[in-house]
Amino acid sequence: MNFAFSEEQEELRKTVRSFLEGKSPSAEVRRLMDTTEGYDPAVWKQMGEQLGLQGLAIPEEYGGSGYTYVELGVVLEEMGRALLCAPYFATVALATNAILHSGDDAAKKELLPGIASGETIATLAFTEDSGRWDAEGITLQATKSGDGYTLDGHKMFVLDGHTADLIVVAGRTPEGISLFTVAGDAAGLTRTPLSTMDQTRKQARLEFAGTPAKLLGSEGKGWDTLNRVLDLAAVALAAEQVGGAQKVLEMSVEYAKVRVQFGRPIGSFQAIKHKCADMLLEVESAKSAAYYAMWAASELNDELPTVASLAKAYCSDAYFHAAAENIQIHGGIGFTWEHDAHLYFKRAKSSELFLGDPTYHRELLAQRIGI
């Protein structure tokens, strides 16, 4: 197994970083944070049509590029670094994976080309008011109705749920947990944007009242699919967290070199050296965990459930610690609204909790390895 990225993968990283430096600078991130939609449609279109990012890991037969989860991880790492405001994670890491792993060939043919081209924004709605990430947390009811189903209930903390054209919903039928697809403008669907701490990542509450839906995959097999999708999403989030952690480490080191106190750069003080050294150790370890998980996800091997939880738990802790230390190293200026340190701190906190916090994933890891 070779953990070095290929020339092609490094070129992809360079291209995406260059694109994001132009399209997602700090000023643009702050502008989009204040909008209800939370993204720029022109940039989203460019990402789909010119760079093919939405279709990167979608097989060629469905309009994608057919790359692996390693390439997708590289892209997500760069997006985490730039705090890109776009419905990319919801569309690619959540909804696309749910469709790809549902075993529903008709749905793949119908839905994936639109996602790959950037025309369709999609998301996955499975958490409810309980905030649970496991099967017991899903209570939304699905009832057979003619050729399709109707949904009654609600979903909470749905990433980009208020702007998505396509929503993959987890609900219960007499057979068990099943997945359904719902159009963003479906009758009986009420979408309410939520006020969030991390304004760079929009969330919504969705209420379903007799909302028409189509079954995705087999009835009663939804949790099998969701289990796989949540592992893949945890790996994607770990990659994103690594990008953010690397960026705040660089911000800290740069500031420590130029900030002078008592006639010398603060980076020459032992306390600051120790902080930066600890951050470097954690960020590099997080990269190892995320990259190994990306490899396991690309192979879809037996290690995926174990390393997905391991990577999510470790990368969450590493990113949050690095983001907090970044504020400390910057001192008074690090606490101000004008400085970008708080944007990364809030993203680190929301990412730590999203898909289950480190404690949840360590418990899951213990169960999966039989402790």
Salt bridges, closest charged atoms under 4 A:
GLU10 OE1 - ARG13 NE 3.62
GLU11 OE1 - LYS14 NZ 3.78
GLU28 OE2 - ARG31 NH2 2.80
ASP40 OD2 - ARG31 NH2 3.85
GLU77 OE1 - ARG13 NH2 3.33
GLU78 OE2 - ARG13 NH1 2.94
GLU78 OE1 - ARG17 NE 2.77
ASP105 OD1 - LYS108 NZ 3.70
GLU110 OE1 - LYS214 NZ 3.16
GLU128 OE2 - LYS155 NZ 2.79
ASP129 OD2 - HIS154 NE2 3.28
ASP129 OD1 - ARG205 NH1 2.81
ASP134 OD2 - ARG132 NH2 2.80
GLU136 OE1 - ARG132 NH2 3.98
ASP198 OD2 - ARG347 NE 3.26
GLU207 OE2 - ARG205 NE 3.29
ASP231 OD1 - ARG368 NH1 3.02
GLU240 OE1 - ARG201 NH2 2.76
GLU240 OE1 - ARG347 NH1 3.50
GLU250 OE1 - ARG81 NH2 2.67
GLU282 OE1 - HIS321 ND1 2.89
GLU284 OE2 - LYS287 NZ 3.52
ASP317 OD2 - ARG362 NH1 3.00
GLU325 OE1 - LYS275 NZ 3.13
GLU325 OE2 - HIS321 NE2 3.69
ASP340 OD1 - ARG30 NH2 2.99
GLU352 OE1 - LYS349 NZ 2.74
